[in-house]
Amino acid sequence: MAITVDAYRLAFMPLPKSACTSVKRTLAQVDPDVAKDDTPEVQVWHEVYPTRRFRSDRWVRYADYFRFCVVRDPVKRLMSCYTDIVANREEMSNSPRLRKSKRYPVDPDPDYFFLNLDAYKTHSSLVKHHCMSAAFFIGTQPEKDFDRVYRTSEIDELGNDLSVRTGRVLAVPHANATKRKLVLDDLLDETVDAIRPFLEQEYALLKGYFRNPFGSKIHAACAIRN
């Protein structure tokens, strides 16, 4: 379940679209069980260290390890599913079900994608994997289950902490970064309302790490119109 480096008693639970490639690559540098004969591509790190579901009954086995995870602002994480997977990597064209679909294009614009997110998750296992709730990967009480929860903005601090624990000078690289950025203001109100329930759920889970940008805003769909 967990990604472990037993030599240094490290246990990591990766969260997709939250620097997981960067951390996996860093751990591989100090893991004696990982071959380092070459420099693998990004996808190989995920084959070496698969991302698994969090299971509390198994996680307790690593109570004497340094248990950590990296989390990302929920809006940024969800937006990156579009900018990286759909726009940058064009992965939708690799889905046989989407190629056959007449209703769901392989190159949707952001609004169409998020308005039909459930359908795209059904048609593409890659979208489903990257758009799952963080709770699926780090559990429902990360503040209790981890010795340290790092924000993606604290990735350099993670590198320093791993350096101290391994006795190696480590820097967590910014791998698989997407140049294109997408923010809520780029989306239609209707689209924001569609994804808001999921985001509210994510901010509740990570309330100790990120501020909910919605605050007490009223859904556009619920507003009284004159």
Secondary structure as the mmCIF struct_conf table of DSSP 4:
data_model
#
loop_
_struct_conf.conf_type_id
_struct_conf.id
_struct_conf.beg_label_comp_id
_struct_conf.beg_label_asym_id
_struct_conf.beg_label_seq_id
_struct_conf.end_label_comp_id
_struct_conf.end_label_asym_id
_struct_conf.end_label_seq_id
STRN STRN1 ILE A 3 VAL A 5
HELX_RH_3T_P HELX_RH_3T_P1 ASP A 6 TYR A 8
TURN_TY1_P TURN_TY1_P1 ARG A 9 ARG A 9
STRN STRN2 LEU A 10 MET A 13
TURN_TY1_P TURN_TY1_P2 PRO A 16 LYS A 17
BEND BEND1 SER A 18 ALA A 19
HELX_RH_AL_P HELX_RH_AL_P1 CYS A 20 VAL A 30
TURN_TY1_P TURN_TY1_P3 PRO A 32 ASP A 33
BEND BEND2 VAL A 34 VAL A 34
BEND BEND3 ASP A 37 ASP A 38
HELX_RH_AL_P HELX_RH_AL_P2 VAL A 42 VAL A 48
BEND BEND4 TYR A 49 TYR A 49
HELX_RH_AL_P HELX_RH_AL_P3 SER A 56 TRP A 59
HELX_RH_3T_P HELX_RH_3T_P2 VAL A 60 TYR A 62
TURN_TY1_P TURN_TY1_P4 ALA A 63 ASP A 64
BEND BEND5 TYR A 65 TYR A 65
STRN STRN3 PHE A 66 VAL A 71
HELX_RH_AL_P HELX_RH_AL_P4 PRO A 74 SER A 80
HELX_RH_PI_P HELX_RH_PI_P1 CYS A 81 ASN A 88
BEND BEND6 ARG A 89 ARG A 89
HELX_RH_3T_P HELX_RH_3T_P3 GLU A 91 ASN A 94
HELX_RH_AL_P HELX_RH_AL_P5 PRO A 96 LYS A 100
BEND BEND7 LYS A 102 TYR A 104
BEND BEND8 VAL A 106 ASP A 107
HELX_RH_AL_P HELX_RH_AL_P6 PRO A 110 LEU A 115
TURN_TY1_P TURN_TY1_P5 ASN A 116 ASN A 116
HELX_RH_AL_P HELX_RH_AL_P7 LEU A 117 HIS A 123
HELX_RH_AL_P HELX_RH_AL_P8 SER A 125 HIS A 130
TURN_TY1_P TURN_TY1_P6 CYS A 131 CYS A 131
BEND BEND9 MET A 132 MET A 132
TURN_TY1_P TURN_TY1_P7 ALA A 134 ALA A 134
HELX_RH_AL_P HELX_RH_AL_P9 ALA A 135 ILE A 138
BEND BEND10 THR A 140 THR A 140
HELX_RH_AL_P HELX_RH_AL_P10 PRO A 142 ASP A 145
BEND BEND11 ASP A 147 ASP A 147
STRN STRN4 ARG A 148 ARG A 151
HELX_RH_3T_P HELX_RH_3T_P4 THR A 152 GLU A 154
HELX_RH_AL_P HELX_RH_AL_P11 ILE A 155 THR A 166
TURN_TY1_P TURN_TY1_P8 GLY A 167 GLY A 167
BEND BEND12 ARG A 168 ARG A 168
TURN_TY1_P TURN_TY1_P9 ALA A 175 ASN A 176
BEND BEND13 LYS A 179 LYS A 179
HELX_RH_3T_P HELX_RH_3T_P5 LEU A 184 ASP A 186
BEND BEND14 LEU A 187 LEU A 187
HELX_RH_AL_P HELX_RH_AL_P12 ASP A 189 LEU A 205
TURN_TY1_P TURN_TY1_P10 LEU A 206 TYR A 209
TURN_TY1_P TURN_TY1_P11 PRO A 213 SER A 216
HELX_LH_PP_P HELX_LH_PP_P1 LYS A 217 HIS A 219
HELX_RH_3T_P HELX_RH_3T_P6 ALA A 220 CYS A 222
BEND BEND15 ALA A 223 ALA A 223
HELX_LH_PP_P HELX_LH_PP_P2 ILE A 224 ARG A 225
#
